[in-house]
Each structure stands twice: as C-alpha cells, then as structure tokens.
Amino acid sequence: MAMSVGGDNDTTMSDINTTPLVDVMLVLLIIFLIAVPVVVQSVKLKLPDVRFDPTTTKPENVSLSVLQGSDGQCAVFWGQTRVGHDELLSRAVAKLRAEIARQGGVGNPDLELPEAHIRADVNVPWNCVGGAIYNMQMAGFAKVGFISEPTAVENSPRL
C-alpha cells in the first residue's frame, strides 16, 4: 500500500484510496452470505396441482350468504332467511346437535359432522365474513369453507 504525502508540488491529491472500501464490502458480503440462509427459513410444501376442489353439497351442510345490507350493516342469510348474530349462533348449535343425534350420538365412530359453506359478496367488508366464520366455529362447526364462482375453464391459467 502506498501513501502520498504531497511531494514537491503544491497540487491537491484527487485520488481516492478504494482499498478500505473494498475490504469493508468484502466483509459485508461474507457476513450476508452466512447470515441469509440462517434468517430465511421455510417449510417445504408440495402444493396441490388442481385448480380447485369441487365441494360435495350434502343436505346436512349449512349454506350461508353474507352481504352488506342496504342499511350498511352486515346481512347474513341462512338459506333464504336473514338471521342476526345471536340467531345464527343458536341455529348453528341446534343444527349441529340435531345432526349428531340423527347419526347416533358422539360415540359413533362414523360420525360425519356437517360443514358450513359461506358465499360472500365481493364488496362485503371482511368483518362481516369474519363474524359469520366466528359464529359457526363457536357453534362447533369444524369445517367452514368458502364457495366461489370459478372462472371459465378456457380463460383461466392452470395453477
């Protein structure tokens, strides 16, 4: 490494010593090469190759429709009947109890609990959908799913 002290002429030195800069950059590069694999952790998954899984509609499943009413409040429909949050919870508990009793009680090893299928309007705020999900889970429904309208097969890209 050389160092210039000025010499015999009185001109200013306009050269910059880049050696310390390169040293710092190399040290940072080595640190990031070691640190990044430690920080970036992921769970290895194999995602399904299907575009969507069609749902099997069973008569015991509950179909809910969620939309925003004309008054700006959340409107939840059980089938075709509008229900409030308390009525939704009580109907869901009654439906689940009736289905368990119909299938022979909790001790039945082949017990298949009904599912709740929720269809929500595009413009519905998330808290309306979240409230319906919460009420169904509080009632005891283990499977709560969303029903959506698939795009046309010829126009949709394969996932």
C-alpha positions as CSV (number, residue, x, y, z in Angstrom):
1,M,0.0,0.0,0.0
2,A,1.4,3.4,-1.0
3,M,0.8,6.7,0.6
4,S,1.3,10.1,-1.0
5,V,2.4,12.9,1.3
6,G,2.3,15.7,-1.3
7,G,5.8,15.8,-2.6
8,D,7.4,19.0,-4.0
9,N,4.4,20.4,-5.9
10,D,1.6,22.1,-4.1
11,T,-1.3,20.4,-6.0
12,T,-4.0,18.7,-4.1
13,M,-4.3,14.9,-4.4
14,S,-7.5,14.0,-6.2
15,D,-7.1,10.2,-6.0
16,I,-9.2,8.2,-3.5
17,N,-7.9,5.1,-1.8
18,T,-10.5,2.4,-2.5
19,T,-8.8,-0.4,-0.7
20,P,-10.6,0.2,2.7
21,L,-13.9,0.4,0.8
22,V,-13.3,-2.9,-1.0
23,D,-12.3,-4.5,2.3
24,V,-15.5,-3.4,4.0
25,M,-17.6,-4.5,1.1
26,L,-16.0,-8.0,1.1
27,V,-16.5,-8.4,4.8
28,L,-20.2,-7.4,4.4
29,L,-20.6,-9.8,1.5
30,I,-19.2,-12.6,3.6
31,I,-21.5,-11.7,6.5
32,F,-24.6,-11.6,4.3
33,L,-23.7,-14.9,2.6
34,I,-23.5,-16.6,6.0
35,A,-26.5,-14.8,7.6
36,V,-29.1,-15.0,4.9
37,P,-29.6,-18.8,4.9
38,V,-30.0,-18.7,8.7
39,V,-32.6,-15.9,8.5
40,V,-34.6,-17.3,5.6
41,Q,-36.3,-20.4,6.9
42,S,-39.2,-22.0,5.1
43,V,-41.3,-25.1,5.4
44,K,-41.1,-27.4,2.4
45,L,-44.5,-27.9,0.9
46,K,-46.0,-29.7,-2.0
47,L,-48.9,-27.6,-3.1
48,P,-51.8,-29.4,-4.9
49,D,-51.8,-29.4,-8.7
50,V,-55.5,-28.9,-9.0
51,R,-57.2,-25.6,-9.9
52,F,-60.0,-26.1,-7.3
53,D,-61.5,-28.8,-5.3
54,P,-65.2,-29.1,-6.1
55,T,-67.3,-29.3,-2.9
56,T,-69.8,-32.0,-2.5
57,T,-73.1,-30.5,-1.4
58,K,-74.7,-32.7,1.2
59,P,-78.2,-31.9,2.5
60,E,-76.9,-31.5,6.1
61,N,-74.4,-28.8,5.2
62,V,-75.3,-25.2,6.1
63,S,-75.3,-22.6,3.3
64,L,-74.7,-19.1,4.4
65,S,-74.7,-16.0,2.3
66,V,-73.1,-12.8,3.5
67,L,-73.6,-9.4,2.0
68,Q,-73.8,-5.8,3.1
69,G,-77.4,-4.7,3.6
70,S,-79.0,-1.5,2.3
71,D,-78.6,0.0,5.8
72,G,-74.8,-0.6,5.7
73,Q,-74.9,-3.4,8.2
74,C,-73.8,-7.0,7.7
75,A,-76.6,-9.2,6.4
76,V,-76.2,-13.0,6.9
77,F,-78.7,-15.3,5.3
78,W,-79.2,-18.9,6.4
79,G,-80.6,-20.4,3.2
80,Q,-83.0,-17.7,2.2
81,T,-83.7,-16.3,5.7
82,R,-81.9,-13.3,7.1
83,V,-80.5,-14.0,10.6
84,G,-78.8,-11.9,13.2
85,H,-75.6,-12.9,15.0
86,D,-77.4,-14.4,18.0
87,E,-79.9,-16.3,15.9
88,L,-77.1,-17.5,13.7
89,L,-75.3,-19.0,16.7
90,S,-78.4,-20.6,18.2
91,R,-79.4,-22.1,14.8
92,A,-76.0,-23.4,14.2
93,V,-75.8,-25.1,17.6
94,A,-79.3,-26.6,17.1
95,K,-78.4,-27.9,13.6
96,L,-75.2,-29.5,14.9
97,R,-76.9,-31.1,17.9
98,A,-79.7,-32.4,15.7
99,E,-77.2,-33.9,13.2
100,I,-75.2,-35.5,15.9
101,A,-78.4,-37.1,17.4
102,R,-79.5,-38.2,13.9
103,Q,-76.2,-40.0,13.4
104,G,-76.3,-41.9,16.7
105,G,-74.5,-39.5,19.1
106,V,-71.0,-38.5,19.8
107,G,-69.8,-42.1,20.3
108,N,-70.5,-43.1,16.7
109,P,-67.1,-43.7,15.0
110,D,-68.5,-43.0,11.6
111,L,-69.9,-39.6,12.7
112,E,-69.7,-37.0,9.8
113,L,-70.3,-33.5,11.0
114,P,-71.9,-31.0,8.6
115,E,-69.9,-28.3,7.0
116,A,-70.6,-24.6,6.8
117,H,-70.3,-23.1,3.3
118,I,-70.1,-19.4,3.1
119,R,-70.8,-17.3,0.0
120,A,-69.8,-13.7,0.3
121,D,-70.4,-10.8,-2.0
122,V,-67.2,-9.2,-3.4
123,N,-68.0,-5.8,-1.7
124,V,-68.6,-7.2,1.7
125,P,-66.2,-5.9,4.4
126,W,-64.0,-8.6,5.9
127,N,-65.5,-8.2,9.4
128,C,-68.9,-9.4,8.1
129,V,-67.4,-12.6,6.8
130,G,-65.2,-13.0,9.9
131,G,-68.2,-12.6,12.1
132,A,-70.0,-15.4,10.3
133,I,-66.9,-17.7,10.5
134,Y,-66.5,-16.9,14.2
135,N,-70.2,-17.7,15.0
136,M,-70.0,-21.0,13.1
137,Q,-66.8,-22.1,14.8
138,M,-68.2,-21.1,18.2
139,A,-71.2,-23.3,17.5
140,G,-68.9,-26.3,16.9
141,F,-68.6,-26.5,13.1
142,A,-65.1,-27.8,12.4
143,K,-65.2,-27.2,8.7
144,V,-66.0,-23.8,7.4
145,G,-65.4,-23.2,3.7
146,F,-65.9,-20.5,1.1
147,I,-67.9,-21.0,-2.0
148,S,-66.6,-19.1,-5.0
149,E,-67.5,-18.8,-8.7
150,P,-64.7,-20.4,-10.7
151,T,-63.6,-18.5,-13.8
152,A,-64.3,-20.1,-17.2
153,V,-62.0,-23.1,-17.8
154,E,-60.8,-21.9,-21.2
155,N,-59.8,-18.5,-19.9
156,S,-58.2,-19.4,-16.7
157,P,-54.5,-20.2,-16.3
158,R,-53.5,-23.5,-14.8
159,L,-52.3,-23.2,-11.3
